C-alpha cells in the first residue's frame, strides 16, 4: 500500500471506533474525543503498526484495532499536552485545541477515556490472546513511568534549567520516541514476529523518533503558523531546551540525516521488502509540518 492508501484505511477505521456514541448520555464526551481523534494528522504511528505487521507476515486487517489503539494513545497525549497546566496551547492541527472548544475538564476526561479505550481496542480485537497481550504490554511500557508520561515529567522539571544534549535525548526518547518504538514493535507482535524482528523494529522506531523530535524543534524555528498548524516560536519564548538551541540548524540537519540513514539500514537486517519504511523515514526527515 501507499501512504495515502494506508491513511485512508486508518481514517475509515477510526471513524468507526465511537460510532453511535451520540445516542449515549455522555455523548458530549465522545464528541470531544472524536474532535481530536478525527482531526487528521499524518497517522504515522498507526501506519507503522500496519506496515511492520505486513512485513512480519501478518494480516493488516487484523492489526487495524492495534493501529487505532496507538493513534488513540497519541491523541490523548496531544490533548493533555495542550492543556493550560502543560503547554497551554490554543491551536493544534490548524484549529482550536480541545480544551478551548470543550473546556478543561472535558478535555482531561477525553484524554483519559482515549487512553483506556486504546487498551480496549487491542484487547477486544480478533488477534490471538498471546498477541493481544504482547501488544498491550508494549503499549503500556511505552506510555508509563519509563515511557511517554515519565518523559513528559522529566521535560516539565527540566524547564528553566540548562540541559545537555544527552539529557535532552533522554527526555525525548521517552516523550516522543517511546510511542514510535511501540508502534513498530506492536506491528511485529500483532503478526507474531520474531524477537530479532522486534529488536530491529525497535531500533528503527528509536532512530525515527529522535529524528522526528529534532525536526519538530527545527520547524518551531523555521516554519510558519499556517504551515505548521500551530504557533511557531513558542520554544524560544518559553526558554525550552531544544536541539536547535543546543546544536544549531546545521547540527540538527546532519543528525537527522544520520538517524534516517541508520533507520533505513537497520530494518534490512531482519526484514525484506523495506522500501516503504525507508521512503517513509526519508519523508519524515524533510517534512514541513
C-alpha positions, -999 to +999 in steps of 0.1 A: +000+000+000+010+036-004+009+062+024-023+076+010-040+042+009-028+033+045-040+067+057-075+062+042-078+028+057-069+041+091-092+071+088-121+048+079-114+026+109-110+055+133-144+068+123-160+035+134-144+035+168-170+056+186-198+055+160-232+055+177-219+072+208-240+103+200-270+084+215-254+080+249-260+103+279-222+110+278-224+119+240-206+152+248-175+133+259-175+112+228-178+143+207-147+158+224-128+126+219-137+125+182-129+162+177-092+154+183-091+118+172-106+126+137-087+159+133-064+145+107-027+144+111-001+123+094-012+090+111+024+079+111+021+057+142-008+035+130+008+034+096+039+019+112+018-007+130+003-019+098+034-019+077+055-037+103+027-062+106+027-068+069+065-073+065+064-096+095+039-119+077+007-107+094-027-096+082-031-058+084-068-061+087-064-080+120-040-054+131-063-024+125-076-023+161-039-021+173-032+007+148-063+026+161-051+020+197-018+037+191-035+066+175-059+069+204-030+070+228-012+096+207-043+117+206-047+115+243-012+128+247-018+157+224-050+168+243-032+167+276+000+184+263-021+213+251-038+218+285-032+251+304-013+232+331+011+218+305+020+237+273-011+259+273-015+258+235-046+271+218-040+258+183-035+222+171-036+209+135-048+243+124-078+246+147-086+254+184-073+228+209-097+205+227-098+224+260-105+257+241-136+241+225-149+218+252-134+232+284-106+219+305-125+193+325-140+177+294-106+178+276-090+160+306-117+133+305-114+130+267-077+122+270-083+098+299-110+079+280-089+077+249-061+061+269-085+035+284-102+028+250-068+023+234-062-008+255-098-019+250-093-017+212-064-041+214-080-065+239-113-066+220-095-074+187-096-107+169-059-113+174-048-144+192-047-139+230-009-140+233-006-114+205-031-091+222-013-094+255+021-087+239+007-056+221-009-043+253+023-048+272+044-030+247+019+000+247+018+001+285+056+002+287+057+030+261+033+052+280+040+046+316+067+056+341+097+049+319+078+060+287+058+089+275+044+101+308+078+098+325+093+117+297+067+145+300+075+147+337+113+150+330+106+177+304+085+196+329+110+195+357+138+204+332+121+237+324+143+267+333+174+245+335+202+242+310+203+206+299+230+187+280+223+171+247+223+137+264+198+148+290+175+162+263+177+130+243+169+110+275+137+131+278+127+129+241+134+092+238+106+087+263+083+117+255+083+112+217+104+082+208+087+056+231+054+056+213+070+054+179+091+024+190+059+009+204+040+014+171+068-005+152+070-033+177+032-037+181+030-043+144+056-071+147+038-085+178+004-084+160+019-106+133+036-130+158+070-119+145+104-130+159+125-114+187+150-104+160+123-086+142+111-069+174+146-056+181+151-043+145+117-026+147+126-010+180+159+003+166+141+018+136+114+034+158+140+049+182+160+064+153+129+078+135+116+090+168+147+111+176+149+124+141+112+133+143+118+153+175+148+171+161+128+180+130+100+193+153+125+216+170+137+228+136+102+236+124+093+256+155+120+280+144+119+277+106+082+272+098+051+294+099+019+291+119-001+284+088+023+257+075+028+240+109-008+242+120+002+255+154+021+285+168+058+287+160+085+302+181+069+290+213+100+270+223+122+301+223+096+323+240+093+298+269+131+292+270+127+255+263+156+231+259+157+222+222+182+207+197+181+239+178+193+258+208+220+231+217+235+221+183+221+247+158+204+243+125+234+226+107+239+202+136+202+193+135+202+187+098+232+165+100+219+145+129+185+139+113+202+127+081+224+102+101+195+089+121+174+085+090+201+065+072+205+043+103+168+036+104+166+027+068+195+003+071+188-014+104+155-029+092+172-047+064+188-070+089+155-086+099+131-079+070+128-079+033+106-055+012+116-025+033+112+002+006+080+017+021+096+022+055+128+036+041+108+061+020+087+070+050+117+077+072+132+099+045+099+118+040+097+125+077+132+139+078+122+167+054+086+172+065+071+207+066+046+201+094 
